[in-house]
Amino acid sequence: MTKSPVLLRRHRRRRLLAVIRALEATSVTVVAELLVVTLTLLFSHRTKAARHKYCQRNQRSLVRIGFVGSAEKAIRV
């Protein structure tokens, strides 16, 4: 059974208030460390995704000019 939009909003608000109350109890340094870890993980994921996209583009261009396999092998067709 799906919840109505009103119930979903109420639940989301209650959850947000619970998170805020939990953060109020913790020290500023813990919150700062949590923020740093979150940002670091987010940045490393974005870097990894960008590197993957670059490698895929590089592979496609190698196939287009007549090479197959990885860039290290570069076997001529």
Number of C-alpha atoms within 10 A of each C-alpha: 3 6 9 9 9 9 11 12 12 12 13 12 12 12 12 12 12 12 11 11 11 10 13 11 8 10 9 11 9 11 13 11 11 12 12 12 12 11 12 12 12 12 12 11 12 12 12 12 12 12 12 12 12 11 14 12 11 14 16 12 12 18 16 10 10 11 17 16 12 13 13 6 9 13 12 11 8
